[in-house]
Amino acid sequence: MNRKNVLLAFLSGTILLTVACNSNDKAKDNSGSSTENSTPATTAQENNPNGVGPHQKVELTHPLDQGMIASGQNTYNVKCASCHKLTNEKLVGPGWKGVTDRRTPEWIMNFVTNTEEMLEKDTAAQNLLEVCLVKMPNQNLSEQDARSVVEFMRKNDGKQ
């Protein structure tokens, strides 16, 4: 194994260990009993289908834009495929099949472009973190890249 692969394996393991160790949602109070930590109601965005961020109105194309699909597929291949499958199967992150039926385009774009704030404030994003145990890294997607990824997701879900 070359040094790059060893370093990558070490960093991946360290990140997984850190996230797993910090994901324990029970804390001991002074009496020694466990209590649930909760996100303050002022920061958790309950039932906000658009998520947290600048994308509050995404215009979808009908029919699907083939150029955006190709661009989105390229972005997926380069930045997303190592953690996400196009099926329901979880890899590192959740599978993408059906994501456009479960989430609005606004939520998806806010999550992929505003990941940290979404994980801090959006209940659905926090629930995904509990399942996956790994925070999605910021992929530095442009607005156009993010929109193209949404179009590719729509095609993956059989939208016309």
C-alpha positions in Angstrom: 0.0 0.0 0.0 1.5 3.4 -0.9 1.7 6.3 1.5 -1.2 8.1 0.0 -3.5 5.1 0.6 -2.2 4.6 4.1 -2.8 8.2 4.9 -6.3 8.1 3.4 -7.2 5.0 5.3 -5.9 6.5 8.6 -7.8 9.8 8.1 -11.0 7.9 7.2 -10.7 5.7 10.2 -10.0 8.7 12.4 -13.0 10.6 11.1 -15.3 7.6 11.6 -14.0 7.1 15.1 -14.4 10.7 16.0 -18.0 10.9 14.6 -18.9 7.6 16.2 -17.5 8.6 19.6 -19.2 12.0 19.4 -22.6 10.7 18.3 -23.6 9.4 21.7 -26.7 11.3 22.4 -26.9 10.5 26.1 -25.2 12.5 28.8 -24.8 11.9 32.4 -26.2 14.5 34.7 -24.8 15.1 38.2 -26.9 12.3 39.8 -25.3 9.8 37.4 -28.5 9.0 35.5 -28.7 9.4 31.7 -30.6 12.2 30.1 -31.3 12.9 26.5 -29.5 15.9 24.9 -31.9 17.8 22.7 -31.4 20.5 20.1 -33.0 23.7 21.3 -36.3 24.4 19.6 -34.9 27.7 18.4 -32.2 26.1 16.3 -33.8 22.9 15.0 -35.9 23.4 11.9 -38.8 21.0 12.4 -40.8 20.2 9.3 -39.2 22.7 7.0 -39.3 21.0 3.7 -36.9 23.5 2.1 -34.2 23.0 4.8 -31.9 25.8 5.9 -30.1 28.0 3.4 -30.5 30.3 0.4 -32.5 27.9 -1.8 -36.1 28.6 -1.1 -37.5 28.4 -4.7 -35.9 26.0 -7.2 -37.4 26.1 -10.7 -37.6 22.6 -12.1 -37.5 21.8 -15.8 -40.2 19.9 -17.7 -39.0 17.8 -19.5 -35.7 17.1 -17.8 -32.8 19.1 -19.1 -30.4 16.6 -20.7 -27.4 18.9 -20.5 -28.0 19.4 -16.7 -28.4 15.6 -16.3 -25.0 15.0 -18.0 -23.3 17.6 -15.9 -25.0 16.3 -12.7 -23.9 12.7 -13.6 -20.3 13.9 -14.1 -20.4 15.7 -10.7 -21.9 12.5 -9.1 -19.1 10.4 -10.6 -16.3 12.7 -9.4 -17.6 13.9 -6.0 -20.5 11.7 -4.9 -20.2 8.1 -6.1 -17.6 7.1 -3.5 -20.1 7.6 -0.7 -23.6 7.3 -2.4 -25.1 4.6 -4.6 -27.8 5.2 -7.1 -30.0 2.5 -5.4 -31.6 2.4 -2.0 -28.4 0.8 -0.6 -26.5 2.8 2.0 -22.7 3.0 1.3 -21.2 5.7 3.5 -24.1 8.0 2.9 -27.7 7.1 2.0 -28.6 5.7 -1.4 -30.1 8.2 -3.8 -33.0 6.1 -5.1 -36.2 8.0 -4.3 -34.5 11.0 -2.8 -36.5 13.4 -5.0 -39.7 11.8 -3.7 -38.6 12.2 -0.1 -37.0 15.7 -0.3 -37.8 18.9 -2.1 -35.3 20.2 -4.6 -34.7 23.2 -2.2 -33.8 20.9 0.6 -31.4 18.9 -1.5 -29.7 22.0 -2.9 -29.4 23.5 0.6 -27.9 20.3 2.0 -25.3 19.9 -0.7 -24.3 23.6 -0.7 -24.9 24.4 3.0 -24.0 21.1 4.7 -22.7 22.4 8.0 -25.6 24.7 8.8 -28.1 22.1 7.7 -26.5 19.5 10.1 -26.7 22.1 12.9 -30.2 23.3 12.3 -32.3 20.9 10.2 -33.9 18.0 11.9 -34.1 15.8 8.8 -30.3 16.3 8.2 -29.6 15.5 11.8 -31.6 12.3 11.5 -29.5 11.3 8.5 -26.4 11.9 10.5 -27.6 9.6 13.2 -28.2 6.8 10.6 -25.0 7.3 8.6 -22.7 8.4 11.5 -20.5 10.4 9.1 -20.9 14.0 8.3 -20.9 14.8 4.6 -17.9 16.9 3.7 -18.4 20.1 1.9 -17.9 19.3 -1.8 -17.7 23.0 -2.7 -20.4 22.7 -5.4 -21.4 25.8 -7.3 -25.1 26.6 -7.5 -25.1 25.3 -11.1 -23.4 22.0 -10.0 -25.9 21.5 -7.2 -28.9 22.2 -9.6 -27.4 19.8 -12.1 -27.1 17.1 -9.4 -30.8 17.6 -8.6 -31.7 17.1 -12.2 -29.5 13.9 -12.3 -31.3 12.7 -9.1 -34.7 13.4 -10.8 -33.7 11.2 -13.8 -32.4 8.5 -11.4 -35.8 8.5 -9.8 -37.6 8.0 -13.2 -38.9 11.6 -13.5 -39.6 12.8 -17.1 
